[in-house]
Each structure stands twice: as structure tokens, then as C-alpha cells.
């Protein structure tokens, strides 16, 4: 059974740090790309960071230089290190998994498609809440 479980959320002060984890089970981890999304009340879901099976990474503009996505293929965990947190980072964070696919020889998930609301990921976690407040 495919399962993604997020953890590591909580309350942080502005300028502080948190590290989120997405623990994966039920499928061959190394053949998947993973993306962290976030959503806060009244706002649309937003792609935050993505890491492919080849360890290529993509980031939403507002988190570049502050957040780092990584993966541990042996432990089957995807991390999101968040530094320099801002109140605007407050949201429910959840991870999604995508089986690596190719269209005409190029990865279907790429720098243009990873955060598209129309891109269909195969599995989703339930999320972990991040609140940034003083």
C-alpha cells in the first residue's frame, strides 16, 4: 500500500528553521520524484520544492535560498529544510509522489510541469502544519 507520511511541522518564530520529513512506503522509492506542496486557508495549493529521481531540484521563487529539498533513497525519506521562515510560510505542507515517466524521451515532470495544478501526482500525504509567528 502506497503511503506518504509527513512530520516535523510545528510552531516557529520568524527567522527560525524547521525540517519536514516525508516518509515513504509501499513503492520503489528511487523510481519516483517528490514534491512538497503547501496550502493555507483561502489560498490555492502551491508547489514549494521538487526533487527528481536524478536529484534535480526545483523551487518556488519565494523559497529559493531559504528552503532545501533532499532525499535519502536508503531510508526512503524526503526532507524539506526550511530556514529564514516568514509568517507567509504558514500553511499545511504535504508531499506528493510521481512515478518517473517520459514523453517523447523527456521527463514528463520537469521544471515547467512540477508545480502545475494540472499535473497528476500518483500519491499524496495528509500533511503537517507549519505556523510561523512571534
SELO-447431 format. One line per 10 residues: their letters; for each residue y, x, z of C-alpha. Coordinates in pm, whole numbers, plus 32768, in hexadecimal, padded with zeros to 4 digits. Layout:
BEGIN
A> Y/X/Z | ...
//
This chain:
BEGIN
XXXXXXXXXX> 8000/8000/8000 | 8150/808C/7F95 | 8236/80B5/80BD | 838B/8155/80F4 | 840E/8165/8257 | 856E/81DA/82A1 | 85DF/826F/83EB | 86F8/833D/847F | 8812/8246/8472 | 88F8/8200/8595
XXXXXXXXXX> 8A5A/821F/8610 | 8B26/8350/85B4 | 8C90/83AE/85E6 | 8D71/83F6/84BD | 8D30/855A/8450 | 8BD7/8554/84E8 | 8A7E/857B/844B | 893A/84BD/842B | 87F7/8509/8376 | 8737/83E6/82E4
XXXXXXXXXX> 85C5/83F8/8293 | 84F6/8327/81A4 | 8384/834D/81F2 | 82A4/82EE/80D1 | 813A/8282/80C2 | 804F/81D7/7FD1 | 8097/8295/7E8F | 80A5/83F1/7DF8 | 81EE/846C/7E83 | 8229/858C/7D94
XXXXXXXXXX> 8225/84A8/7C61 | 8347/83D8/7CE0 | 84C0/83F2/7CE6 | 857A/8366/7E10 | 86D1/82D6/7E3F | 8797/827F/7F76 | 8866/8143/7F5A | 8954/80A0/804E | 89E5/7F49/8079 | 8AE5/7EC1/816A
XXXXXXXXXX> 8B44/7D52/81A1 | 8C10/7CC7/8083 | 8BD2/7DF4/7FA3 | 8AE0/7E32/7E89 | 89BB/7F1D/7EB0 | 8A23/8080/7E60 | 8954/81AA/7DF8 | 899E/82CF/7EDD | 88B9/83EB/7E70 | 8786/8420/7D9C
XXXXXXXXXX> 8680/8532/7D84 | 858B/8549/7C66 | 8428/85CB/7C6D | 84B8/8712/7BE4 | 85B4/8722/7D01 | 86E1/86D0/7C28 | 87E5/8620/7CFA | 88F6/8525/7CAF | 8A06/84A7/7D98 | 8B01/838F/7DAA
XXXXXXXXXX> 8C5E/8423/7D8C | 8CD3/83C8/7EEA | 8BB7/8487/7F92 | 8BB7/85C1/7EC0 | 8BE3/86F1/7F9C | 8B90/862A/80D7 | 8A2F/85A2/809F | 88F7/865F/8036 | 87B3/85C2/7FC1 | 866E/8684/7FD8
XXXXXXXXXX> 84FA/8647/7FD2 | 83C8/86D9/807D | 829E/869E/7F99 | 81A7/8715/809E | 8220/862C/81AF | 827B/8516/80B7 | 83D8/84EA/8142 | 8527/84C6/8097 | 8658/852D/815F | 87C7/84DA/814C
XXXXXXXXXX> 889F/85CC/8211 | 89F1/852C/824B | 8B10/8604/82C4 | 8C80/85B7/82E5 | 8C37/8448/831C | 8D4B/834C/82E3 | 8D6F/81E2/8354 | 8D40/817D/81E7 | 8BDF/820C/81F8 | 8B7C/80F4/82E5
XXXXXXXXXX> 8A63/8032/823F | 88F2/7FE3/823A | 884B/810B/818E | 86FE/80DF/80DF | 862C/81AB/7FF4 | 8581/814D/7EB1 | 846B/81F0/7DE9 | 8441/820F/7C73 | 8308/827F/7BBC | 837A/838C/7ACA
XXXXXXXXXX> 8382/82F8/796D | 83F7/8375/781C | 84A7/82C8/76FE | 8496/8383/75B4 | 8440/84BD/7673 | 8560/84AD/776B | 8549/8438/78D5 | 859F/82C9/78F3 | 8641/830A/7A43 | 875C/83FD/7A05
XXXXXXXXXX> 88C5/8443/7A5B | 8938/830A/79A2 | 8833/8212/7A1E | 87DB/826D/7B86 | 88E8/8199/7C2A | 88F4/807F/7B2E | 88C2/7F26/7BCD | 87E1/7ED6/7AA4 | 86F1/7FF6/7ADC | 85AA/7F76/7B69
XXXXXXXXXX> 851B/804A/7C7F | 83B2/800E/7CDC | 83C4/800E/7E56 | 84CD/7FE1/7F60 | 84E9/801F/80D2 | 8580/7F36/81D5 | 86A3/8014/8230 | 8745/80C0/8356 | 88A0/806B/83D2 | 89B1/8174/83D7
XXXX> 8AF1/8129/8493 | 8C15/821A/8494 | 8D16/81C8/8599 | 8DE1/8268/86AB
//
